């Protein structure tokens, strides 16, 4: 478990190193930015076949989850919750391994008093935070679930990402689970600001539609491999 946290969370200072990588991606008609984080190179899955958007969805959607976070803070009570100031927020995530580890954004789970994860079949499980890194806006949470429910998404090779490549996004924008959008890699080496105001270089911009609720979900290439983690939306409306 500690090794997993170090892989995703402790690699913030490694920057745009070579080898397999995970990113923190952003938005649509806005911007999708992605932060490269080196991961264990042995986990990358080699593939040269390009799949359709539908094929990528069929191969990966069972590994995408919807995350609902309850937290305490100022504001109106959430319907169904008795305590004033109790708030809920939603995001996305993806299954990292068959042990129940799930990756999402740090800002999705920040301040959470409880976390629930909804899987592809509608099953909901409670989750606990394993580790977070605000500088990379990445977090690892854990669910106790049978391996039959867990479908890890294969990791892609960050050195192969190029402008113009096709990409696919799966997540829960506005709570609409398993929503699929597609686009291309619009630019590389963008900058974004992490939740703790750390400047993240070497981010990826994509034209794939990403909205609130997509945060923490996967950005996939046309080989159905993970190349990014949706993190921010840049638009005139915020």
Helices and strands as residue ranges (DSSP letters): H 2-8, G 12-14, E 21-22, E 25-26, E 37-38, G 41-43, H 53-60, G 61-63, E 64-72, E 86-95, E 101-104, H 106-109, E 112-118, E 124-133, E 138-143, G 147-149, G 158-160, E 166-171, G 173-175, E 179-193, E 199-206, E 218-221, E 226-232
